[in-house]
Amino acid sequence: MGNRLTQIATRTGDAGTTGLGDNTRVSKDSLRVHAMGDVDELNSNLGVLLCEELPADVRALLVEIQHQLFNLGGELSIPGYELLKPEAVAALDDALARYNEQLPRLKEFILPAGNRAASQAHVCRTVARRAERAVVALGNAEGVKDAPRQYLNRLSDLMFVLARVLNRMHGGDDVYWKSERLQQQGGGA
């Protein structure tokens, strides 16, 4: 990887470029920088979620995800390099199956709401979707390995499931969308 930061205000980005991990410089509005920024924003939002009261297993999972997102960001910062392994995607698949198994089946859409932890998990879900779109756009232009795109796709699904788990943490439930169409049919919540 590139040099570790020893000075934060380097002024090297004043002209609208930034350095990648391979020491090349690119425009700050490049697809690669957008993808890196979205992954960084996702990781920061996970940090906010970690400020909430969480079950120990969920906390440990989120900390591991933060490390993997750092790997993903590092991979994006070095074109052609691989840091995020397929095993990280498999770990998300396992967590998704484990947490989803304990939830009741959805019969209606839910709102991104509930308690603070669940609501923050929904924010993480939406930022993960945006990061995924940015990685797809980058992959269409420059080529990116499969694991970053797959990881973000699974992570957004997992954050949806974890939001549901967190809403039940103290006896709560999902916040259901009140569909006018379903209510007219006599089946809405």
Secondary structure as UniProt FT lines:
FT   TURN            12..15
FT   STRAND          17..19
FT   TURN            21..22
FT   STRAND          25..27
FT   TURN            28..29
FT   HELIX           31..49
FT   TURN            50..51
FT   HELIX           56..77
FT   TURN            79..80
FT   HELIX           86..101
FT   HELIX           116..142
FT   HELIX           146..167
FT   TURN            168..170
FT   HELIX           180..184
FT   TURN            185..186
//
